[in-house]
Amino acid sequence: MRRTTGLLVAVAALVAGVVVAAPPSAEAAPTTFVHPGVTVSQAQLDFARTKVNAGAQPWKGAFDQMMASKYADQNRTPAPRSVVECGSYSNPNYGCTDEREDAIAAYTNALAWYITRDARYAQKSIQLMDAWSAVITDHTNSNAPLQTGWAGSTWPRAAEIIKYTYTGGWSNSGRFGTMLRNVYLPEIVNGSNSNGNWELSMTEAAIGISVFLEDKGVWDSAMARFRTRTAAYVYLASDGDVPKTVPSQNLNTTAKIVSYWQGQSTFVTGLTQETCRDLTHTGYGISAISHVAETSRIQGQDLYGTDVGERLRQALGFQSKYQLGTAVPSWLCGGSLNLGLGPVTEVGYNALHNRLGIAMTNTQTLTQNNRPAGSNNLFVAWETLTHGDNLS
């Protein structure tokens, strides 16, 4: 029935002159999962550790920035809740900020452990993860899917580092995995028809969780959704006159697409579905795309040389140009952009420019100007440290 419905939507869209993104052939889950393998690999961690210990820049400065942040505070007290309730724009905010920031703190301490080999940081990371896995049962209210995606993107990064590199033991790692499966996955596994950054963040979380749980089925379904959503989030001229769409959204007329793209009716390569909303939300989507691509690369399936990589490259370049101060033409978002892209360029820039040798002038300038990249306090943290000029 689902396939039939999708076909009918596709046919209707074609009749209306709209291109629907047919679900691309997704890469099957790896035969054997690599650990640690969510966004950052052990080789990348080793590289960062070597650079920090040598006092090399920008890594030492990035490490010092991280260690001076509130997330590395050893006096931090976890603030878990049984039910995290997040309304639109986190109003109400019952545990939303606490959950996201405790997850970032767990990841921060995991990174600090790996680089310093000071067991206190590993134990703090474990304390934070254990506190939440012992308590949380649900996410509620309108922002529950997005909140779950944000926190669910960060938790597996921390967990992977601790479980697979800390020799002191983590007795509750199984309970943590049960939390991810029973509390997080149900909220994100079916995706979202809201703005694209929602589904991209939710999919990032599902991919990361699938690695920690070594769940090939979750990987396969999330990756298929990711490929479709990425094609519908970043426009390329090769898509045709209008952007591709996600079939379940029923955006089967040009008018509906224009409305969904914040009223933008002129489509150019690199424009995203949320560019005319603001570059902050656009940055969330771009960051999630880069994180999934990086996790996939670590797991042996490199997406950077595919359609995903091209969309990521163009989105980074387009947004970076205007974030750097290029005048906004009248045809773009009515001649005005809300800036604030955030610390989201390091992963994609490193993969596409440093690894593949692709010229990315605007992205390079913005990335280097913003170093060391910090945290957006949602699901992005310390990517100059982990990915800055890191070919590992």
Buried (B, 14 or more C-beta within 10 A) or exposed (E): EEEEEBEEBBEBBEEBEBBBBEBBEBBEBBEEBBBBBBBBBBEBBBBBBEBBEEEEEBBBBBBEBBBEBEBBBEEBEBBBBEBBBBBEEBEEBBBBBBBBBBBBBBBBBBBBBBBBEEEEBBBBBBBBBBBBBBBBEBBBBBBBBBBBBBBBBBBBBBBBBBBBBBEEEBEBBEEBBEBBBEBBBEBBBBBBEBBBBBBBBBBBBBBBBBBBBBBBEBBBBBBBBBBBBBBBBBBBEEBEEBBBBBBBBBBBBBEBBBEBBBEBEEBBBBBBBBBBBBBBBBBBBBBBBBBBBBBBBBBEBBBBEBBBBBBBBBBBBBBBBBBBEEEBEEEBBEEEBEBEBBBBBBBBBBBBBBBBEBEBEBBBBBBBEBBBBBBBBBBBBBBBBBBBBBEE
